[in-house]
């Protein structure tokens, strides 16, 4: 029997009455006693905080770091300035999505943030494509903690505990500062469709930051259940549900992160060029349902009576 991993906030979640479930090898809170609907509304209306310490982080350093990341991702890292963030994906040679990821460009390194369920697979992917080159890869997933705080009141709440001028951080940019006395890099990114921040810190600092940001008139803890409904409401893809290694970014509506003509070859580019030439045979789309019936994953969908 596989032992599930726990974030430093496991005991905090249990004390709050969270329902803990297995997720990507971790024991994570799916919801708190208030329920998923109340948590969803808290993020849309006030402030919500997520424990996402289970996410994976890889560091790439060395003179060839940017060229390497440009070769293994479909977006264009060369377009980034230090302090900018980019949504991207790793592809296989058939153009399928190995994983979607977030790329952070620093002055002297690049950090890649990946889905918890794919950490081992993604690490193997990067190592297999490293070949030669003056660069170093480090898997920091066990060392880097991550808290996400989103909603209309997120900036004001975090600012009370930070000397960094948060209003200067633009969307998909980050700054290096402190939150609750702990060193962080503070990223204006997220997975809910609301404004807010992802706070990267030492894993050991997550409990202190969480304590400072939660409580009466502060952020409400949010579980994975509401995280899923929030991202679904705004149309963000979830790996393993909406996209996988048989789905190309063009089919998934992610052509905007696919820079086929970025000036250097990348894994899967030939397959994508062929797809563009031939046209797509399928495409990921969103839809609304009427009534209270909830469509479940894998259910057949009928349009005008045709599946």
C-alpha positions as CSV (number, residue, x, y, z in Angstrom):
1,X,0.0,0.0,0.0
2,X,1.4,3.4,-1.0
3,X,1.8,5.9,1.8
4,X,0.3,9.2,0.8
5,X,2.3,12.4,1.2
6,X,1.2,15.2,3.4
7,X,1.8,19.0,3.1
8,X,3.0,20.9,6.2
9,X,-0.6,22.1,6.6
10,X,-2.1,18.6,7.0
11,X,-2.8,19.0,10.7
12,X,-4.3,22.5,10.1
13,X,-6.7,21.1,7.5
14,X,-7.8,18.3,9.9
15,X,-8.3,20.7,12.7
16,X,-10.6,22.8,10.5
17,X,-12.7,19.7,9.8
18,X,-11.6,19.3,6.2
19,X,-12.5,16.1,4.3
20,X,-9.2,14.6,3.3
21,X,-8.9,12.6,0.1
22,X,-6.1,11.0,-1.9
23,X,-5.0,13.2,-4.8
24,X,-1.9,12.7,-7.0
25,X,-0.1,10.7,-4.3
26,X,-1.0,13.3,-1.6
27,X,-3.6,13.5,1.2
28,X,-5.4,16.8,0.4
29,X,-8.5,18.7,1.5
30,X,-11.3,18.3,-1.0
31,X,-13.7,20.5,1.1
32,X,-14.2,22.1,4.5
33,X,-17.4,22.0,6.6
34,X,-18.8,25.1,4.9
35,X,-19.1,23.1,1.6
36,X,-17.9,23.5,-1.9
37,X,-20.6,26.1,-2.9
38,X,-19.7,28.4,-0.1
39,X,-16.0,28.0,-0.8
40,X,-16.7,28.8,-4.5
41,X,-18.6,31.9,-3.6
42,X,-15.9,33.1,-1.1
43,X,-13.4,33.2,-3.9
44,X,-15.7,35.0,-6.2
45,X,-16.9,37.5,-3.6
46,X,-14.3,38.0,-0.8
47,X,-11.0,35.9,-0.4
48,X,-10.0,32.3,-0.5
49,X,-6.7,30.5,0.1
50,X,-5.6,27.2,-1.3
51,X,-2.9,24.8,-0.1
52,X,-1.2,23.7,-3.3
53,X,2.1,22.6,-1.9
54,X,1.7,19.3,-3.8
55,X,2.5,21.0,-7.1
56,X,5.9,20.3,-8.7
57,X,8.7,22.8,-9.3
58,X,11.8,22.3,-11.5
59,X,14.7,24.7,-11.7
60,X,16.8,25.2,-14.8
61,X,20.2,27.0,-14.6
62,X,23.2,27.5,-16.7
63,X,24.0,29.5,-19.9
64,X,21.8,27.2,-22.1
65,X,18.7,27.3,-19.8
66,X,16.5,29.5,-22.0
67,X,17.4,27.6,-25.2
68,X,16.6,24.3,-23.4
69,X,13.3,25.4,-22.1
70,X,12.4,26.8,-25.5
71,X,13.1,23.4,-27.0
72,X,10.9,21.4,-24.5
73,X,7.9,23.8,-24.4
74,X,5.6,25.0,-27.1
75,X,5.4,28.7,-26.1
76,X,8.3,31.1,-26.7
77,X,10.5,31.6,-23.7
78,X,12.6,34.1,-25.6
79,X,9.6,36.5,-25.4
80,X,9.9,36.7,-21.6
81,X,11.8,39.3,-19.7
82,X,13.0,38.5,-16.1
83,X,10.1,38.8,-13.8
84,X,7.5,37.5,-16.3
85,X,5.5,34.3,-16.3
86,X,4.2,32.2,-19.2
87,X,1.6,29.5,-19.5
88,X,3.0,26.7,-21.7
89,X,3.1,22.9,-22.2
90,X,5.5,20.0,-22.8
91,X,4.6,18.0,-25.9
92,X,5.5,14.6,-27.3
93,X,6.6,14.0,-30.8
94,X,3.0,13.5,-31.9
95,X,2.0,16.9,-30.6
96,X,0.2,15.5,-27.6
97,X,0.3,17.3,-24.3
98,X,2.7,15.6,-21.8
99,X,1.7,18.3,-19.3
100,X,0.8,21.9,-19.1
101,X,3.1,24.1,-17.1
102,X,3.9,27.6,-15.9
103,X,7.3,29.1,-16.8
104,X,9.0,31.7,-14.6
105,X,11.9,33.6,-16.0
106,X,14.4,35.0,-13.4
107,X,17.7,36.8,-14.2
108,X,19.7,33.7,-13.7
109,X,17.3,30.8,-13.9
110,X,14.0,29.4,-15.2
111,X,11.5,27.7,-13.0
112,X,8.9,25.3,-14.3
113,X,5.8,24.6,-12.3
114,X,4.0,21.3,-13.2
115,X,0.9,19.3,-12.1
116,X,1.4,17.2,-9.0
117,X,0.2,14.0,-10.7
118,X,2.8,14.4,-13.4
119,X,6.0,15.3,-11.4
120,X,7.8,12.0,-12.0
121,X,6.7,11.9,-15.6
122,X,7.7,15.5,-16.3
123,X,11.1,15.1,-14.6
124,X,11.8,12.1,-16.8
125,X,10.7,14.1,-19.8
126,X,13.1,16.9,-19.1
127,X,16.0,14.6,-18.2
128,X,15.5,12.6,-21.4
129,X,15.7,15.8,-23.6
130,X,18.6,17.4,-21.7
131,X,21.2,15.5,-23.8
132,X,24.1,17.9,-24.0
133,X,24.2,21.6,-23.1
134,X,25.6,23.8,-20.4
135,X,22.7,23.6,-18.0
136,X,21.6,22.0,-14.7
137,X,18.2,20.6,-13.7
138,X,17.0,20.5,-10.1
139,X,13.8,19.0,-8.8
140,X,12.7,21.3,-6.0
141,X,9.2,19.8,-5.5
142,X,9.9,18.7,-1.9
143,X,11.5,22.0,-0.9
144,X,9.2,24.7,-2.4
145,X,5.8,25.4,-0.8
146,X,3.0,27.1,-2.6
147,X,-0.1,28.9,-1.4
148,X,-2.6,30.5,-3.7
149,X,-4.9,33.4,-2.5
150,X,-7.5,34.7,-4.9
151,X,-10.6,36.9,-4.9
152,X,-11.5,40.6,-5.0
153,X,-10.0,41.2,-1.5
154,X,-6.8,39.2,-2.1
155,X,-4.4,42.0,-2.8
156,X,-5.5,44.1,0.2
157,X,-5.2,41.1,2.5
158,X,-1.8,40.1,1.4
159,X,-0.6,43.7,1.4
160,X,-1.3,43.9,5.1
161,X,1.4,41.3,5.6
162,X,4.0,42.4,3.0
163,X,6.2,45.4,2.5
164,X,6.4,44.6,-1.3
165,X,4.2,47.0,-3.3
166,X,1.8,44.4,-4.7
167,X,0.0,46.8,-7.0
168,X,3.2,47.0,-9.1
169,X,3.0,43.3,-10.0
170,X,1.2,43.0,-13.3
171,X,-0.8,40.0,-14.4
172,X,1.5,37.1,-15.3
173,X,4.5,38.9,-13.6
174,X,6.1,38.2,-10.2
175,X,8.2,40.0,-7.6
176,X,10.6,38.8,-4.9
177,X,9.6,40.0,-1.4
178,X,8.2,38.9,1.9
179,X,4.8,37.8,3.2
180,X,4.3,37.5,6.9
181,X,8.0,37.8,7.5
182,X,8.8,34.9,5.1
183,X,10.8,35.3,1.9
184,X,8.6,34.6,-1.2
185,X,8.4,35.2,-4.8
186,X,4.9,36.6,-5.3
187,X,3.3,35.8,-8.6
188,X,0.1,37.4,-10.0
189,X,-1.2,34.2,-11.5
190,X,-3.8,31.7,-10.7
191,X,-6.3,29.0,-11.6
192,X,-9.6,30.5,-10.6
193,X,-10.3,33.4,-12.9
194,X,-10.0,35.9,-10.0
195,X,-7.2,38.3,-9.3
196,X,-4.7,37.2,-6.7
197,X,-1.4,35.7,-6.0
198,X,0.5,32.5,-5.9
199,X,3.1,32.6,-3.1
200,X,6.2,30.4,-3.5
201,X,8.2,30.0,-0.3
202,X,10.2,27.4,1.6
203,X,8.0,24.5,2.5
204,X,8.7,25.1,6.1
205,X,7.3,28.7,5.9
206,X,3.8,27.7,4.6
207,X,2.2,27.3,8.0
208,X,3.3,30.8,9.1
209,X,2.0,32.4,6.0
210,X,-1.3,30.4,6.1
211,X,-1.9,31.5,9.7
212,X,-1.3,35.1,8.9
213,X,-3.7,35.1,6.0
214,X,-6.6,33.1,7.5
215,X,-9.1,33.8,10.2
216,X,-12.0,36.1,10.8
217,X,-12.2,38.8,8.2
218,X,-9.4,37.2,6.3
219,X,-9.1,34.4,3.6
220,X,-11.4,31.4,3.8
221,X,-9.6,28.0,3.3
222,X,-10.7,26.4,0.0
223,X,-10.4,22.7,-1.0
224,X,-9.8,20.9,-4.3
225,X,-13.5,20.6,-5.0
226,X,-14.1,24.3,-5.3
227,X,-10.8,24.7,-7.0
228,X,-12.2,22.5,-9.7
229,X,-15.5,24.2,-10.0
230,X,-13.8,27.6,-10.1
231,X,-11.5,26.6,-13.0
232,X,-14.3,24.9,-14.8
233,X,-16.5,28.0,-14.6
234,X,-13.8,30.1,-16.4
235,X,-12.8,27.3,-18.9
236,X,-9.4,26.4,-17.7
237,X,-8.2,23.0,-18.7
238,X,-7.4,20.2,-16.2
239,X,-4.8,17.7,-17.2
240,X,-6.2,14.2,-17.3
241,X,-9.7,15.5,-17.7
242,X,-9.7,17.9,-20.6
243,X,-6.2,17.5,-22.0
244,X,-3.8,14.6,-22.1
245,X,-1.0,13.1,-24.2
246,X,-3.4,12.3,-27.1
247,X,-4.6,15.9,-27.2
248,X,-2.7,18.6,-29.0
249,X,-2.7,22.2,-27.8
250,X,-4.4,23.2,-31.1
251,X,-7.2,20.7,-30.5
252,X,-7.5,22.0,-26.9
253,X,-8.0,25.6,-27.9
254,X,-4.5,26.4,-26.7
255,X,-3.2,27.7,-30.0
256,X,-2.3,31.0,-28.3
257,X,0.4,29.2,-26.3
258,X,1.7,27.4,-29.4
259,X,4.4,29.4,-31.2
260,X,5.1,27.2,-34.2
261,X,7.2,29.9,-35.8
262,X,9.2,31.0,-32.8
263,X,12.5,30.6,-34.6
264,X,13.7,27.3,-33.1
265,X,12.6,23.7,-33.3
266,X,10.7,22.2,-30.3
267,X,9.4,18.8,-29.4
268,X,6.2,18.1,-31.3
269,X,6.4,21.1,-33.7
270,X,6.3,19.0,-36.9
271,X,3.1,17.3,-35.8
272,X,1.5,20.6,-35.0
273,X,2.5,22.0,-38.4
274,X,0.9,19.0,-40.1
275,X,-2.3,19.5,-38.0
276,X,-2.5,23.2,-39.1
277,X,-2.0,22.1,-42.7
278,X,-4.6,19.4,-42.7
279,X,-7.1,21.1,-40.3
280,X,-8.4,19.8,-37.0
281,X,-10.6,16.8,-36.8
282,X,-11.7,17.4,-33.3
283,X,-11.7,20.4,-30.9
284,X,-12.3,20.9,-27.2
285,X,-15.3,23.2,-26.5
286,X,-17.3,24.3,-23.5
287,X,-21.0,24.1,-23.2
288,X,-23.8,25.0,-20.7
289,X,-26.5,22.6,-19.5
290,X,-30.1,23.4,-18.5
291,X,-31.7,22.3,-15.3
292,X,-30.0,20.8,-12.3
293,X,-28.6,17.6,-14.0
294,X,-24.8,17.5,-13.8
295,X,-22.9,15.9,-16.7
296,X,-20.2,13.6,-15.4
297,X,-16.8,12.9,-17.0
298,X,-17.0,10.5,-19.9
299,X,-20.8,10.8,-20.5
300,X,-21.8,10.9,-24.2
301,X,-22.9,14.4,-25.3
302,X,-25.8,14.7,-27.8
303,X,-26.2,17.7,-30.1
304,X,-29.6,17.6,-32.0
305,X,-30.0,14.0,-31.0
306,X,-26.6,12.9,-32.4
307,X,-23.8,11.8,-30.1
